[in-house]
Amino acid sequence: MTLNRFLTKLVSGVALSCAAAIPVLAQESDAKACEVTGASEYVSIALCPAGLTHEELGAAGREVCGEREPCGVWMWDSAEDMPAEAPMNHDGLSKDAVRTALGVWVNEKQQLIAIRQLD
């Protein structure tokens, strides 16, 4: 399953009333530190400070992926909500982990898909 098809299926399959996909154009210098707590070949998971904006999360995701494609970075602001380790692919995340994520950075599209409402 391609990343695009998976993300389309994921967002439509999980009832997320506040999901929004927006391109992020922030500079990397705008990113506050997110701590990468696990990574596989295609997926990284990161713990981020609460209160980051779309732009800051996008910049953090861009920084984690660098030039790597395909690359996705799932981000949470609560360690309790995160999986213990990064799955091999996006399908490996539980529905609860997806619902509690802040969002996922999709490096191939240079896009942040927000899962939760961000202030």
C-alpha positions in Angstrom: 0.0 0.0 0.0 1.5 3.4 -0.9 1.9 6.1 1.7 -0.7 8.3 0.0 -3.3 5.5 -0.1 -2.6 4.6 3.5 -2.9 8.2 4.7 -6.1 8.7 2.7 -7.6 5.5 4.2 -6.4 6.4 7.6 -7.9 9.9 7.7 -11.2 8.8 6.2 -11.4 5.7 8.3 -10.7 7.4 11.7 -13.4 9.9 12.6 -11.4 13.0 13.1 -13.5 16.1 13.0 -10.6 18.5 13.3 -8.2 16.8 10.8 -6.7 19.3 8.4 -4.0 19.0 5.8 -1.9 22.0 5.1 1.4 22.6 3.4 4.0 23.9 5.7 6.5 26.6 4.6 8.2 27.4 7.9 11.9 27.7 8.2 13.8 25.0 10.1 15.0 27.7 12.6 11.3 28.1 13.7 11.2 24.5 15.0 11.2 24.0 18.8 13.0 20.8 19.7 10.9 17.6 19.3 12.6 14.5 20.7 12.7 11.5 18.3 12.0 8.5 20.5 12.0 5.9 17.8 12.6 5.3 14.1 12.3 2.6 11.5 13.2 2.8 7.8 10.1 4.9 6.9 8.5 6.1 10.1 9.8 8.2 13.0 8.0 9.0 16.2 8.6 12.2 18.1 7.6 13.8 21.4 7.1 17.5 21.0 6.5 20.3 23.5 2.8 21.2 24.0 1.6 24.3 22.1 3.5 24.0 18.9 1.9 25.6 15.8 1.4 23.9 12.4 4.4 25.6 11.1 6.6 24.5 14.1 5.5 20.9 13.8 6.1 21.0 10.1 9.6 22.4 10.5 10.3 19.7 13.1 9.1 17.0 10.8 11.2 18.4 7.9 14.2 18.4 10.1 13.8 14.8 11.2 13.3 13.5 7.7 15.9 15.7 6.0 16.1 14.4 2.4 14.8 10.9 3.2 11.9 9.7 1.1 9.6 8.1 1.9 9.6 9.5 5.4 6.8 10.2 7.9 7.1 11.6 11.3 4.3 11.1 13.8 4.2 13.6 16.6 2.7 13.6 20.1 2.8 16.0 23.0 2.2 13.3 25.6 4.6 10.3 26.1 1.7 8.3 27.5 -0.1 8.4 24.2 2.9 7.4 22.0 3.8 3.9 20.9 6.8 2.4 22.7 8.7 2.1 19.4 8.3 3.2 15.8 6.3 0.8 13.6 7.9 -0.5 10.4 5.3 1.4 8.4 2.2 3.6 9.1 -0.1 0.7 9.2 1.6 -0.4 12.4 0.1 2.4 14.5 -2.9 1.6 16.6 -6.1 3.7 16.2 -5.6 5.1 19.7 -2.1 6.2 18.8 -3.4 7.9 15.6 -6.3 9.6 17.4 -4.0 11.1 20.1 -1.2 12.2 17.7 -0.8 15.9 17.0 -0.1 15.1 13.4 2.1 13.4 10.8 4.7 15.1 8.6 4.7 13.5 5.1 8.1 14.4 3.6 7.3 13.4 0.0 4.5 16.0 0.0 6.2 18.5 2.3 2.9 18.5 4.2 1.7 18.3 7.8 -1.5 16.4 8.3 -2.9 17.7 11.6 -4.9 15.0 13.5 -5.8 17.2 16.5 -6.8 20.8 16.7 -3.7 22.9 17.1 -3.9 26.3 18.8 
